[in-house]
Amino acid sequence: MSERPTALARRLGAFDAAMIVMGGMVGAGIFVNPAVVAREVPDATLTLLAWGAGGALALLGAFLYAELAARLPEAGGQYAYLREAWHPLPAFLYGWTLLLVTGSGGQAVVAMTFARYLQTLTGLAAPEGAVAVATLLAVVGVNLLGVRTGGTVQSALMVTKGAAIALLVVAGLLAPAAAAAAPAPADPRGLLAAFGAALIPVVFAYGGFQNAGFAAEELKNPRRDLPRGLLWGVSGVILLYVSVSWVCVRVLGPAGLAATGTPASDVMTRTLSTAGGRLIALGIAISTLGFLSHGILTLPRAYFAMARDGVFFAKVATLSPKTRVPAVAILLQGGVAAAIALSGKYEQILGYVISVDFVFFALSGAALFVFRRRDGGVAPNLPVRMPGHPLTTSLFVATCLYVVGSTVVRYPVNSAIGLGILLSGVPAYLLWTKGR
């Protein structure tokens, strides 16, 4: 009987890394969020500035995480950075909330969104929950076949949804522009507060690039390919997002964009009539499926790393003898997401995400200060370093904390619940490490 493998299979390259980065960022949000942003700052310049600012923050994050990835090219990515910089406890809390809130909740919401669009497009007469669970199981099945298979499917879906977004941009260029309107009056909450509220959906749309680090141990040359994938992927997403925001403002106008709940569909319908609406619905369905594929490909690697460190169920660190993927971790991720989808609480859970997610973004950014200090002034040979450190790193951390503060002010109840779930991981950690 052959021994069980103990190392993940290195079968992915720089292009796969870039597609993983983009796949984790581009979901269904970009087809809806331009309207959400316009409702917070109903002015064309401020709307585009919000998307540009979010892109700048994401690019700073890409450089920062590229250096972190080059320093620690380990499975688990952000989990490993937090563990090595600070302590195993905050790293565990990150994985804990990833499984219970940020990762699985997002997967559940996207699975249900895919189910709705699939039913609309095909007329499928089946409960949304059943369709969502079946979709999750299918994506789990693909990823159990091996990281090369999962990576290929992920890349194909990302290229397809990139084409759908490009079609939307072209349609927006062909459609007649909205009539110019007078600038909207200033928001009574104050410009800074309004802009902070607008940044919440923007940064949520730009999030996800950090998850590429989860698969670091399955890249052929992680110290080279993961930084490249981060920078290529984030740059590509900024181009897509700013282009979509611009065509939405151009075609619908600031007031029209703020008034609609389906900006992408409205733009396509104005250009291609009913066929345009169905095309964008297909694009959104593919985009959500790609996001699901990304989550099942990356998130289980964090639980695998936790289990390997002895702070989670030991079985979760088990690799498949044939494919060398963390099969138990993949099944766990799919199972929790399916349970949340069936519970009907997925949209509520998603409301807990941002305040928690950006706490860990800030901690991960600050981890670079720790690693640089440990260098003792001697710079290691890295393929990429954070440009402008410490100023740029400080800006990234401060902006993350600003987003946390804006979220707490804007959504105090959801933020409190999210932070409560985070803190519930403390006794769980103490239980797992008892006697060690």
C-alpha positions as CSV (number, residue, x, y, z in Angstrom):
1,M,0.0,0.0,0.0
2,S,1.5,3.4,-1.1
3,E,2.0,6.1,1.5
4,R,-0.2,9.1,1.5
5,P,1.4,12.2,-0.1
6,T,2.4,15.0,2.3
7,A,3.1,17.8,-0.3
8,L,0.8,19.6,-2.6
9,A,1.4,19.2,-6.3
10,R,3.1,22.1,-8.1
11,R,1.3,22.3,-11.4
12,L,0.3,26.0,-11.8
13,G,2.1,28.9,-13.6
14,A,2.1,32.7,-13.7
15,F,-0.9,32.8,-16.0
16,D,-2.9,30.5,-13.7
17,A,-2.0,32.8,-10.8
18,A,-3.2,35.9,-12.7
19,M,-6.5,34.1,-13.6
20,I,-6.9,33.1,-9.9
21,V,-6.3,36.7,-8.8
22,M,-8.9,38.0,-11.3
23,G,-11.3,35.2,-10.6
24,G,-11.3,36.1,-7.0
25,M,-12.0,39.7,-7.7
26,V,-14.5,39.6,-10.5
27,G,-17.9,38.3,-9.4
28,A,-21.4,39.5,-10.0
29,G,-20.8,42.7,-8.0
30,I,-19.3,44.8,-10.9
31,F,-22.6,44.4,-12.8
32,V,-24.5,46.0,-9.9
33,N,-22.2,48.0,-7.7
34,P,-21.8,51.0,-10.0
35,A,-25.4,51.9,-9.1
36,V,-24.7,51.4,-5.4
37,V,-21.7,53.8,-5.6
38,A,-23.7,56.4,-7.6
39,R,-26.4,56.4,-4.9
40,E,-23.8,57.4,-2.3
41,V,-22.1,60.1,-4.4
42,P,-24.5,61.0,-7.3
43,D,-21.9,62.9,-9.3
44,A,-20.0,61.5,-12.3
45,T,-16.6,62.7,-11.2
46,L,-16.9,61.4,-7.6
47,T,-18.3,58.1,-8.9
48,L,-15.4,57.5,-11.1
49,L,-13.0,58.8,-8.5
50,A,-14.3,56.2,-6.0
51,W,-13.6,53.4,-8.5
52,G,-10.2,54.9,-9.3
53,A,-9.4,55.2,-5.6
54,G,-10.4,51.6,-5.0
55,G,-8.2,50.5,-7.9
56,A,-5.3,52.4,-6.5
57,L,-5.8,50.7,-3.1
58,A,-6.0,47.3,-4.7
59,L,-2.8,47.9,-6.7
60,L,-1.0,49.0,-3.4
61,G,-2.4,45.8,-1.9
62,A,-1.1,43.8,-4.9
63,F,2.4,45.1,-4.4
64,L,2.2,44.5,-0.7
65,Y,0.9,41.0,-1.0
66,A,3.4,40.3,-3.8
67,E,6.2,40.9,-1.3
68,L,4.5,39.0,1.4
69,A,4.0,36.1,-1.0
70,A,7.7,36.2,-2.1
71,R,8.7,36.1,1.5
72,L,6.4,33.2,2.5
73,P,5.3,31.2,-0.5
74,E,3.2,28.8,1.6
75,A,-0.2,27.3,1.3
76,G,-2.7,29.4,3.2
77,G,-1.3,32.7,2.0
78,Q,-2.7,35.4,4.3
79,Y,-3.1,32.8,7.1
80,A,0.7,32.2,7.0
81,Y,1.6,35.9,6.9
82,L,-0.5,36.6,10.0
83,R,0.9,33.6,11.8
84,E,4.5,34.4,11.1
85,A,4.2,38.2,11.7
86,W,2.0,38.3,14.8
87,H,0.9,35.0,16.5
88,P,-1.0,31.8,15.6
89,L,-4.1,33.2,17.2
90,P,-4.9,36.0,14.8
91,A,-4.0,33.6,12.0
92,F,-6.5,31.1,13.3
93,L,-9.2,33.8,13.7
94,Y,-8.7,34.7,10.1
95,G,-9.2,31.1,9.0
96,W,-12.2,30.7,11.4
97,T,-14.0,33.7,10.0
98,L,-13.1,32.7,6.5
99,L,-14.9,29.4,7.0
100,L,-17.9,30.8,8.9
101,V,-18.4,34.2,7.4
102,T,-16.2,35.8,4.7
103,G,-15.4,32.8,2.5
104,S,-18.4,30.5,2.9
105,G,-21.0,33.3,3.1
106,G,-19.7,34.8,-0.1
107,Q,-19.8,31.4,-1.8
108,A,-23.4,30.8,-0.6
109,V,-24.6,34.2,-1.9
110,V,-22.9,33.7,-5.3
111,A,-24.3,30.1,-5.6
112,M,-27.8,31.4,-5.1
113,T,-27.2,34.2,-7.5
114,F,-26.0,31.7,-10.2
115,A,-29.1,29.6,-9.5
116,R,-31.4,32.6,-10.1
117,Y,-29.8,33.6,-13.4
118,L,-29.7,30.0,-14.6
119,Q,-33.4,29.6,-13.9
120,T,-34.1,32.9,-15.7
121,L,-32.1,31.8,-18.7
122,T,-33.3,28.2,-19.0
123,G,-36.7,28.2,-17.3
124,L,-35.4,25.4,-15.1
125,A,-38.2,24.5,-12.6
126,A,-36.3,23.6,-9.5
127,P,-35.8,25.2,-6.1
128,E,-33.0,27.8,-6.1
129,G,-31.4,26.2,-3.1
130,A,-31.3,22.8,-4.8
131,V,-29.7,24.4,-7.9
132,A,-27.2,26.2,-5.8
133,V,-26.1,23.1,-3.9
134,A,-25.9,21.1,-7.1
135,T,-23.7,23.8,-8.6
136,L,-21.4,23.8,-5.5
137,L,-21.1,20.0,-5.7
138,A,-20.2,20.1,-9.4
139,V,-17.5,22.7,-8.7
140,V,-16.2,20.6,-5.8
141,G,-16.1,17.6,-8.0
142,V,-14.0,19.4,-10.6
143,N,-11.5,20.5,-8.0
144,L,-11.2,17.0,-6.5
145,L,-9.9,15.9,-9.9
146,G,-6.7,17.9,-9.3
147,V,-5.3,21.4,-9.0
148,R,-4.4,21.4,-12.8
149,T,-8.0,20.6,-13.7
150,G,-9.4,23.1,-11.3
151,G,-6.9,25.7,-12.5
152,T,-7.8,25.1,-16.1
153,V,-11.5,25.5,-15.5
154,Q,-10.9,28.6,-13.4
155,S,-8.8,30.2,-16.2
156,A,-11.4,29.3,-18.9
157,L,-14.2,30.9,-16.8
158,M,-12.2,34.0,-16.1
159,V,-11.4,34.5,-19.8
160,T,-15.1,34.1,-20.6
161,K,-16.4,36.6,-18.1
162,G,-13.6,39.0,-19.1
163,A,-15.1,38.8,-22.6
164,A,-18.6,39.4,-21.2
165,I,-17.4,42.6,-19.5
166,A,-15.6,43.7,-22.7
167,L,-18.9,43.2,-24.5
168,L,-20.6,45.4,-21.9
169,V,-18.0,48.2,-22.4
170,V,-18.3,48.0,-26.2
171,A,-22.1,48.2,-25.9
172,G,-21.7,51.3,-23.7
173,L,-19.6,53.0,-26.3
174,L,-22.1,52.3,-29.0
175,A,-25.1,53.5,-27.0
176,P,-26.1,57.2,-27.0
177,A,-24.7,59.2,-24.1
178,A,-27.0,60.5,-21.4
179,A,-27.7,64.2,-21.4
180,A,-25.4,66.2,-19.1
181,A,-27.0,67.2,-15.8
182,A,-26.2,69.8,-13.2
183,P,-23.9,68.6,-10.4
184,A,-25.9,67.1,-7.5
185,P,-26.0,69.1,-4.2
186,A,-23.5,68.0,-1.6
187,D,-24.4,65.2,0.7
188,P,-25.5,66.5,4.1
189,R,-23.4,63.9,5.9
190,G,-20.4,65.6,4.5
191,L,-18.3,64.8,1.5
192,L,-15.8,62.6,3.4
193,A,-18.5,60.5,5.0
194,A,-20.3,60.1,1.7
195,F,-17.1,59.1,-0.1
196,G,-16.3,56.6,2.6
197,A,-19.8,55.1,2.2
198,A,-19.2,54.9,-1.6
199,L,-15.9,53.1,-1.0
200,I,-17.6,50.2,0.8
201,P,-19.1,48.5,-2.3
202,V,-16.0,49.5,-4.3
203,V,-13.5,47.9,-2.0
204,F,-15.8,44.8,-1.7
205,A,-15.7,44.6,-5.5
206,Y,-11.9,44.9,-5.6
207,G,-11.4,42.4,-2.8
208,G,-10.3,38.8,-3.4
209,F,-6.8,39.2,-4.8
210,Q,-5.3,38.1,-1.5
211,N,-6.8,34.6,-1.9
212,A,-4.3,33.7,-4.7
213,G,-1.7,33.2,-2.0
214,F,-3.6,30.2,-0.6
215,A,-2.4,28.1,-3.6
216,A,1.2,29.2,-3.3
217,E,2.5,25.7,-2.7
218,E,0.8,24.5,-6.0
219,L,2.7,27.0,-8.2
220,K,5.7,25.8,-10.0
221,N,7.8,28.8,-9.0
222,P,5.8,30.7,-6.3
223,R,8.4,33.3,-5.5
224,R,8.3,34.5,-9.1
225,D,4.9,33.5,-10.4
226,L,2.7,34.6,-7.5
227,P,3.9,38.2,-7.4
228,R,3.5,38.4,-11.2
229,G,0.0,36.9,-11.0
230,L,-1.0,39.5,-8.4
231,L,0.3,42.5,-10.3
232,W,-1.0,41.3,-13.7
233,G,-4.4,40.3,-12.3
234,V,-5.1,43.4,-10.2
235,S,-4.1,45.7,-13.1
236,G,-6.4,43.8,-15.4
237,V,-9.3,44.1,-13.0
238,I,-8.8,47.9,-12.5
239,L,-9.0,48.3,-16.3
240,L,-12.2,46.3,-16.4
241,Y,-13.9,48.0,-13.4
242,V,-13.1,51.6,-14.3
243,S,-14.2,50.9,-17.9
244,V,-17.6,49.5,-16.7
245,S,-18.1,52.3,-14.3
246,W,-17.4,54.9,-17.0
247,V,-19.8,53.4,-19.6
248,C,-22.5,53.1,-17.0
249,V,-22.1,56.8,-16.1
250,R,-21.9,57.7,-19.8
251,V,-25.0,55.9,-20.9
252,L,-27.3,56.2,-17.9
253,G,-26.0,59.5,-16.4
254,P,-25.3,59.9,-12.6
255,A,-29.0,60.2,-11.7
256,G,-30.1,57.3,-13.9
257,L,-27.3,55.1,-12.6
258,A,-28.3,55.9,-9.0
259,A,-31.9,55.1,-9.8
260,T,-31.4,51.6,-11.3
261,G,-30.8,48.3,-9.7
262,T,-29.5,46.7,-12.9
263,P,-27.0,49.1,-14.5
264,A,-25.3,46.5,-16.7
265,S,-28.6,45.1,-18.0
266,D,-29.8,48.7,-18.7
267,V,-26.7,49.6,-20.7
268,M,-26.9,46.4,-22.8
269,T,-30.7,46.7,-23.4
270,R,-30.3,50.3,-24.7
271,T,-27.8,49.0,-27.3
272,L,-29.1,45.5,-28.2
273,S,-32.7,45.5,-26.9
274,T,-33.9,42.2,-25.3
275,A,-31.0,40.2,-26.7
276,G,-28.6,42.5,-24.8
277,G,-30.4,41.8,-21.6
278,R,-30.2,38.1,-22.1
279,L,-26.5,38.3,-23.1
280,I,-25.6,40.2,-19.9
281,A,-27.6,37.7,-17.8
282,L,-25.5,34.9,-19.3
283,G,-22.4,37.0,-18.6
284,I,-23.4,37.4,-15.0
285,A,-24.2,33.7,-14.7
286,I,-20.7,32.8,-16.0
287,S,-19.1,35.4,-13.7
288,T,-20.8,33.9,-10.6
289,L,-19.8,30.4,-11.7
290,G,-16.2,31.6,-12.1
291,F,-16.2,33.1,-8.6
292,L,-17.5,29.8,-7.2
293,S,-14.7,27.9,-9.0
294,H,-12.1,30.3,-7.6
295,G,-13.4,29.9,-4.0
296,I,-13.3,26.1,-4.1
297,L,-9.9,26.2,-5.7
298,T,-8.3,28.6,-3.1
299,L,-10.1,28.8,0.2
300,P,-9.7,25.1,1.3
301,R,-5.9,25.6,1.2
302,A,-6.2,27.9,4.2
303,Y,-8.0,25.2,6.3
304,F,-5.4,22.7,5.1
305,A,-2.6,25.0,6.4
306,M,-4.5,25.4,9.7
307,A,-4.9,21.6,10.1
308,R,-1.2,21.0,9.2
309,D,-0.3,23.5,12.0
310,G,-2.4,21.5,14.5
311,V,-5.1,24.2,15.1
312,F,-7.9,22.5,13.2
313,F,-9.3,19.0,12.6
314,A,-6.3,16.8,11.6
315,K,-8.3,15.1,8.8
316,V,-8.5,18.5,7.0
317,A,-4.7,18.2,6.3
318,T,-5.2,14.9,4.4
319,L,-4.2,14.9,0.8
320,S,-5.7,12.7,-1.9
321,P,-3.2,9.9,-2.8
322,K,-4.0,10.2,-6.5
323,T,-4.4,14.0,-7.1
324,R,-2.5,15.4,-4.1
325,V,-5.3,18.0,-3.4
326,P,-6.6,18.6,0.1
327,A,-9.8,16.7,-0.6
328,V,-11.3,16.9,3.0
329,A,-10.7,20.6,3.1
330,I,-12.4,21.0,-0.4
331,L,-15.4,19.0,0.8
332,L,-15.6,21.0,4.0
333,Q,-15.7,24.3,2.1
334,G,-18.4,23.1,-0.3
335,G,-20.4,21.6,2.6
336,V,-20.4,24.8,4.7
337,A,-21.3,27.0,1.7
338,A,-24.1,24.6,0.8
339,A,-25.5,24.6,4.4
340,I,-25.5,28.4,4.5
341,A,-27.2,28.6,1.1
342,L,-29.9,26.2,2.3
343,S,-30.3,28.1,5.6
344,G,-31.6,31.2,3.8
345,K,-29.3,33.4,5.9
346,Y,-26.7,33.9,3.2
347,E,-27.4,37.6,2.4
348,Q,-27.5,38.4,6.1
349,I,-24.2,36.7,6.6
350,L,-22.7,38.6,3.7
351,G,-23.5,41.8,5.6
352,Y,-21.0,40.7,8.3
353,V,-18.1,40.4,5.8
354,I,-16.4,43.8,5.2
355,S,-15.7,44.9,8.7
356,V,-14.1,41.5,9.5
357,D,-12.3,41.2,6.2
358,F,-10.6,44.6,6.4
359,V,-9.4,44.1,9.9
360,F,-7.3,41.2,8.6
361,F,-6.3,43.3,5.5
362,A,-4.9,45.9,7.9
363,L,-3.1,43.3,10.0
364,S,-1.6,41.7,7.0
365,G,-0.4,45.1,5.7
366,A,1.2,45.9,9.0
367,A,2.9,42.5,8.9
368,L,5.3,43.9,6.3
369,F,6.6,46.3,8.9
370,V,7.4,43.3,11.1
371,F,9.1,41.4,8.3
372,R,11.2,44.4,7.2
373,R,12.3,45.0,10.8
374,R,13.4,41.4,11.1
375,D,15.6,41.9,8.1
376,G,17.8,44.0,10.2
377,G,18.4,46.5,7.4
378,V,19.6,43.8,5.0
379,A,17.2,43.4,2.1
380,P,16.6,39.8,1.1
381,N,16.8,38.9,-2.6
382,L,13.1,39.2,-3.5
383,P,11.5,39.4,-7.0
384,V,9.3,42.3,-6.0
385,R,9.2,44.7,-3.0
386,M,6.6,47.2,-1.9
387,P,7.5,50.5,-3.6
388,G,7.5,53.6,-1.4
389,H,7.5,51.6,1.9
390,P,6.9,52.6,4.7
391,L,4.7,55.5,3.4
392,T,2.7,53.3,0.9
393,T,2.3,50.5,3.4
394,S,1.1,53.0,6.1
395,L,-1.4,54.4,3.5
396,F,-2.7,50.9,2.8
397,V,-3.2,50.0,6.4
398,A,-4.8,53.4,7.2
399,T,-7.2,53.1,4.3
400,C,-8.2,49.6,5.5
401,L,-8.9,50.9,8.9
402,Y,-10.9,53.8,7.4
403,V,-13.0,51.3,5.5
404,V,-13.6,49.4,8.8
405,G,-14.6,52.6,10.5
406,S,-16.9,53.6,7.7
407,T,-18.5,50.1,7.7
408,V,-19.1,50.2,11.5
409,V,-20.7,53.7,11.2
410,R,-22.8,52.7,8.2
411,Y,-23.8,49.2,9.3
412,P,-23.2,49.0,13.1
413,V,-25.4,45.9,13.8
414,N,-23.9,43.8,11.0
415,S,-20.4,44.9,12.0
416,A,-20.9,44.0,15.6
417,I,-22.2,40.6,14.7
418,G,-19.2,40.0,12.3
419,L,-16.7,41.0,15.0
420,G,-18.6,38.8,17.5
421,I,-18.2,35.8,15.2
422,L,-14.5,36.7,14.9
423,L,-14.1,36.7,18.7
424,S,-16.0,33.5,19.1
425,G,-12.9,31.8,17.5
426,V,-10.8,32.6,20.6
427,P,-12.2,29.8,22.8
428,A,-12.1,27.5,19.8
429,Y,-8.4,28.2,19.4
430,L,-7.8,27.7,23.1
431,L,-9.6,24.3,22.9
432,W,-7.5,23.1,19.9
433,T,-4.2,24.2,21.4
434,K,-5.0,23.0,25.0
435,G,-2.1,21.0,26.3
436,R,0.3,21.9,23.4
